[in-house]
Amino acid sequence: MKRMATALLLAATLAGPSCQPSPDAKPPASDSALLAEREARLDSALSRPDTGKSREKPIARWLLPKKLREISGLALTPDGRLFAHDDEVGRVFEIDYRRGAIVKDFLLGPLVRADFEGITVAGGSVYLLSSNGKLYEFKEGADRERVAYHVIDTGLGRQCEFEGVAFETASNSLLLACKNVWSKTLQGSLVIYRWKLGAGSQPQAAPLTVPLARVIGANRWRSLHPSDITIDPLSGNYVLVASVERALIELTPGGGVVFARPLPGHHSHAEGVAITKDHLLLISDEGRAQQAAIALYRWP
């Protein structure tokens, strides 16, 4: 396991009694045994009956190292691997979310700096989204590799500040979630643009807009600022997190509100979300008030 011995993540909670290891704690002599034990405990927790209340607490929570302090979006590959990225540098990490380990990381070379706010995988390519609506397209790299990339300017930076991207197979489109809406005609709505792949510079479909009042409902949020978006692999619905409001929202592709409620657990700065095919909700927290982390919950 080449780098695994130095890339184990600390377990704040793992399918059992909570523990808070020191950031300087050393892994046991056998990393392989520890990883196998972690996965077995996770499988054991998931095999227990779902009481409903069990969805409010994480099954596992991985504390991330300093190099992932500014973790932002999350994305799953078609074969179920988890990608995460840095907020300011074009650097992608593969994280073993079931066992708590960093598998590899690679860079957009030689060094790319931007306000990166989302990541997704589509059609054999990886896409990073910057807040001004630019898409950075590239192929997955090997560990520590620097990969070539090209930039697609959607031209939508004047409409929104973007934070979150997901790939919708049904429409062959990237879903671009607006955190802050600049366009006067769209203000007062939750806005998601669909950027159809392969359309080049052709006009894109009108954005999906849902009145904020309808989304917020009885919640006490004054507004809504999505920080990431993903797609439920079972229903095809859109699931968003909003860091400022500490909110979790599910919408149908047509804009129907399935639910809007507070995030489960305790999240100081929820920046990323992903849903696995084996019914796990993954939420990443940037390291501001506390150490950066990824939490795993039952889903739905």
C-alpha positions as CSV (number, residue, x, y, z in Angstrom):
1,M,0.0,0.0,0.0
2,K,2.8,2.4,-0.9
3,R,1.6,5.7,0.7
4,M,-1.2,4.4,2.8
5,A,0.9,4.1,6.0
6,T,1.3,7.9,6.0
7,A,-2.1,8.8,4.7
8,L,-4.5,7.3,7.3
9,L,-7.2,9.6,8.5
10,L,-8.0,10.0,12.2
11,A,-11.4,8.6,13.3
12,A,-13.4,11.0,15.4
13,T,-16.3,8.5,15.4
14,L,-16.6,5.1,13.8
15,A,-19.7,3.0,14.2
16,G,-19.4,2.9,18.0
17,P,-18.4,4.9,21.0
18,S,-16.9,8.3,20.2
19,C,-13.2,8.9,20.4
20,Q,-11.1,11.9,19.9
21,P,-7.5,11.0,19.1
22,S,-4.7,13.5,19.1
23,P,-3.7,14.9,15.7
24,D,-0.2,13.6,16.5
25,A,-1.4,10.1,17.3
26,K,0.5,7.4,15.5
27,P,-1.2,4.6,13.6
28,P,-0.6,1.0,14.8
29,A,2.1,-1.1,13.3
30,S,-0.2,-2.7,10.8
31,D,-2.1,-0.2,8.8
32,S,-3.7,-3.0,6.8
33,A,-5.2,-4.5,9.9
34,L,-6.5,-1.1,11.0
35,L,-8.1,-0.4,7.7
36,A,-9.8,-3.8,7.7
37,E,-11.1,-3.2,11.2
38,R,-12.5,0.1,10.2
39,E,-14.4,-1.3,7.3
40,A,-15.7,-4.2,9.3
41,R,-17.1,-1.8,12.0
42,L,-18.7,0.3,9.3
43,D,-20.3,-2.8,7.7
44,S,-21.5,-3.9,11.1
45,A,-23.1,-0.6,11.8
46,L,-24.9,-0.5,8.5
47,S,-26.3,-4.0,9.1
48,R,-28.2,-2.9,12.2
49,P,-31.8,-1.9,11.8
50,D,-32.4,1.7,10.8
51,T,-34.4,3.4,13.6
52,G,-34.7,6.7,11.9
53,K,-32.9,8.5,14.7
54,S,-29.7,6.7,13.6
55,R,-29.6,9.0,10.6
56,E,-29.0,12.0,12.8
57,K,-25.6,10.9,13.9
58,P,-22.6,10.0,11.7
59,I,-21.7,6.4,11.3
60,A,-18.1,7.5,10.8
61,R,-16.3,10.8,10.8
62,W,-12.8,11.1,9.4
63,L,-10.6,14.0,10.5
64,L,-8.6,15.3,7.6
65,P,-4.9,16.4,7.6
66,K,-3.8,20.1,7.2
67,K,-3.4,19.7,3.4
68,L,-7.2,19.2,3.2
69,R,-8.0,22.0,5.6
70,E,-9.8,23.9,2.8
71,I,-11.6,20.9,1.4
72,S,-14.5,22.0,-0.8
73,G,-16.6,19.8,-3.1
74,L,-17.0,16.0,-3.2
75,A,-17.7,13.7,-6.2
76,L,-18.0,10.0,-6.8
77,T,-16.6,8.3,-9.8
78,P,-18.7,5.8,-11.8
79,D,-16.9,2.9,-10.0
80,G,-17.6,4.4,-6.6
81,R,-14.4,6.1,-5.6
82,L,-14.5,9.5,-3.8
83,F,-12.8,12.6,-5.1
84,A,-12.3,15.8,-3.1
85,H,-10.5,19.0,-4.0
86,D,-8.7,22.0,-2.5
87,D,-10.4,25.4,-2.5
88,E,-7.5,27.5,-3.9
89,V,-5.2,25.2,-5.8
90,G,-6.1,22.7,-8.6
91,R,-5.4,19.6,-6.5
92,V,-7.6,16.5,-6.4
93,F,-7.5,13.8,-3.7
94,E,-8.9,10.3,-3.8
95,I,-10.2,9.3,-0.4
96,D,-11.2,5.9,0.8
97,Y,-14.3,7.0,2.6
98,R,-15.2,3.5,4.0
99,R,-11.8,3.0,5.7
100,G,-10.5,6.5,6.2
101,A,-7.4,6.9,4.1
102,I,-6.1,9.1,1.4
103,V,-5.3,6.9,-1.6
104,K,-3.6,9.5,-3.8
105,D,-3.6,13.1,-5.0
106,F,-2.7,14.8,-8.3
107,L,-2.4,18.3,-9.6
108,L,-3.5,20.4,-12.5
109,G,-0.1,21.3,-13.8
110,P,2.1,23.0,-13.4
111,L,0.2,25.0,-10.7
112,V,-3.3,26.3,-11.1
113,R,-4.8,28.8,-8.6
114,A,-8.5,29.7,-8.7
115,D,-11.5,29.9,-6.4
116,F,-12.5,26.2,-6.9
117,E,-15.9,25.4,-5.5
118,G,-17.0,22.1,-7.0
119,I,-16.0,18.8,-8.6
120,T,-17.7,16.2,-10.7
121,V,-16.9,13.3,-13.0
122,A,-18.5,12.9,-16.4
123,G,-17.8,11.0,-19.6
124,G,-14.3,10.0,-18.6
125,S,-13.3,13.5,-17.6
126,V,-13.1,15.3,-14.3
127,Y,-14.4,18.9,-13.9
128,L,-13.5,21.5,-11.4
129,L,-15.8,24.5,-11.2
130,S,-14.6,27.9,-10.1
131,S,-16.9,30.5,-8.5
132,N,-16.9,32.7,-11.6
133,G,-18.4,29.9,-13.7
134,K,-15.3,28.5,-15.4
135,L,-15.0,24.7,-15.8
136,Y,-11.5,23.1,-15.7
137,E,-11.7,19.8,-17.6
138,F,-9.0,17.1,-17.3
139,K,-8.3,13.4,-17.0
140,E,-7.8,11.5,-13.8
141,G,-4.1,11.4,-12.8
142,A,-1.9,8.9,-11.1
143,D,-0.5,9.6,-7.6
144,R,1.4,12.9,-7.5
145,E,1.0,13.3,-11.3
146,R,0.5,16.7,-12.9
147,V,-2.2,16.5,-15.6
148,A,-3.0,18.7,-18.6
149,Y,-6.3,20.6,-18.6
150,H,-8.4,23.1,-20.5
151,V,-10.8,25.7,-19.4
152,I,-14.4,26.2,-20.5
153,D,-15.8,29.6,-19.7
154,T,-19.6,29.2,-19.4
155,G,-20.0,33.0,-19.5
156,L,-22.4,32.7,-16.5
157,G,-20.2,34.5,-14.0
158,R,-22.2,37.7,-14.3
159,Q,-25.4,35.8,-13.4
160,C,-24.2,34.0,-10.2
161,E,-21.4,33.2,-7.9
162,F,-21.2,29.4,-8.3
163,E,-20.6,26.8,-5.5
164,G,-21.2,23.2,-6.5
165,V,-21.4,21.1,-9.6
166,A,-22.8,17.6,-10.4
167,F,-23.2,15.5,-13.5
168,E,-26.8,14.5,-14.5
169,T,-26.6,11.5,-16.8
170,A,-30.2,11.8,-18.0
171,S,-29.6,15.2,-19.6
172,N,-25.9,14.8,-20.2
173,S,-25.5,18.1,-18.4
174,L,-23.5,19.6,-15.6
175,L,-25.6,21.1,-12.8
176,L,-24.1,24.4,-11.7
177,A,-25.5,25.6,-8.3
178,C,-25.6,29.3,-7.5
179,K,-24.5,30.4,-4.1
180,N,-25.2,34.1,-4.7
181,V,-27.4,35.3,-7.5
182,W,-26.4,38.5,-9.2
183,S,-29.0,38.6,-11.9
184,K,-32.0,40.8,-10.8
185,T,-34.4,38.7,-12.7
186,L,-33.3,35.6,-10.8
187,Q,-33.0,37.0,-7.3
188,G,-35.4,35.5,-4.7
189,S,-34.9,32.0,-6.2
190,L,-32.7,29.0,-5.7
191,V,-30.9,28.8,-9.1
192,I,-29.4,25.8,-10.8
193,Y,-28.0,26.0,-14.4
194,R,-27.7,23.0,-16.6
195,W,-24.6,23.1,-18.8
196,K,-25.1,20.5,-21.6
197,L,-21.9,18.7,-22.4
198,G,-20.8,18.8,-26.1
199,A,-22.9,21.9,-26.8
200,G,-19.8,24.1,-27.0
201,S,-20.7,27.8,-27.0
202,Q,-24.3,27.1,-28.0
203,P,-26.9,28.7,-25.7
204,Q,-27.7,26.6,-22.7
205,A,-31.2,25.7,-21.4
206,A,-32.8,28.2,-19.1
207,P,-31.9,27.7,-15.4
208,L,-34.0,25.8,-13.0
209,T,-35.4,28.3,-10.5
210,V,-37.3,27.6,-7.4
211,P,-38.7,30.4,-5.2
212,L,-36.7,30.6,-2.0
213,A,-39.9,31.0,0.1
214,R,-41.1,27.6,-1.2
215,V,-37.7,26.0,-0.4
216,I,-37.3,27.5,3.0
217,G,-40.8,26.8,4.1
218,A,-41.1,26.7,7.9
219,N,-37.4,26.8,8.5
220,R,-35.9,30.0,10.1
221,W,-33.4,30.6,7.4
222,R,-33.4,34.2,6.0
223,S,-32.0,33.1,2.7
224,L,-30.2,30.1,1.2
225,H,-26.6,29.9,-0.1
226,P,-25.9,26.4,-1.5
227,S,-22.3,25.2,-1.1
228,D,-22.5,21.9,-3.1
229,I,-24.9,19.8,-5.1
230,T,-25.1,16.0,-5.9
231,I,-27.6,13.6,-7.4
232,D,-29.3,10.8,-5.5
233,P,-28.3,7.7,-7.6
234,L,-31.6,6.0,-6.8
235,S,-34.2,8.7,-7.3
236,G,-32.3,11.1,-9.6
237,N,-33.3,14.0,-7.3
238,Y,-30.9,16.9,-6.6
239,V,-29.5,17.1,-3.1
240,L,-27.8,20.3,-1.9
241,V,-26.1,21.5,1.3
242,A,-25.9,25.1,2.4
243,S,-23.1,25.9,4.7
244,V,-24.3,29.3,6.0
245,E,-27.8,28.0,6.8
246,R,-26.6,24.5,7.8
247,A,-29.3,23.2,5.5
248,L,-29.9,20.0,3.6
249,I,-32.3,20.2,0.6
250,E,-33.7,17.7,-1.8
251,L,-35.4,18.8,-5.1
252,T,-36.9,16.9,-8.0
253,P,-35.4,17.7,-11.5
254,G,-38.5,19.7,-12.1
255,G,-38.0,21.9,-9.1
256,G,-40.4,20.2,-6.6
257,V,-39.3,20.4,-3.0
258,V,-39.0,17.0,-1.4
259,F,-37.7,18.4,1.8
260,A,-35.6,21.2,3.3
261,R,-34.3,20.6,6.8
262,P,-31.3,21.2,9.1
263,L,-28.2,19.2,8.4
264,P,-27.8,16.1,10.6
265,G,-25.1,16.0,13.2
266,H,-22.9,19.0,13.9
267,H,-21.3,20.8,10.9
268,S,-19.5,24.0,11.3
269,H,-18.8,24.6,7.6
270,A,-20.4,22.0,5.3
271,E,-18.7,22.5,1.8
272,G,-19.3,19.2,0.0
273,V,-21.9,16.5,-0.4
274,A,-22.1,13.1,-2.2
275,I,-24.4,10.1,-2.0
276,T,-23.1,6.6,-2.6
277,K,-25.0,3.7,-4.3
278,D,-24.9,1.8,-1.0
279,H,-27.0,4.4,0.7
280,L,-24.4,6.7,2.4
281,L,-24.6,10.4,2.6
282,L,-21.2,12.0,2.7
283,I,-20.7,15.6,4.0
284,S,-17.3,17.4,4.1
285,D,-16.5,20.3,6.4
286,E,-13.8,22.9,5.8
287,G,-11.4,23.3,8.7
288,R,-12.4,26.7,10.2
289,A,-13.9,26.4,13.6
290,Q,-12.7,22.8,13.9
291,Q,-10.6,20.3,12.1
292,A,-11.7,19.5,8.5
293,A,-13.6,16.3,8.3
294,I,-15.8,14.0,6.2
295,A,-18.9,12.5,8.0
296,L,-20.9,9.5,6.8
297,Y,-24.6,9.1,7.4
298,R,-27.3,6.6,6.4
299,W,-29.3,7.7,3.4
300,P,-32.1,8.2,2.8
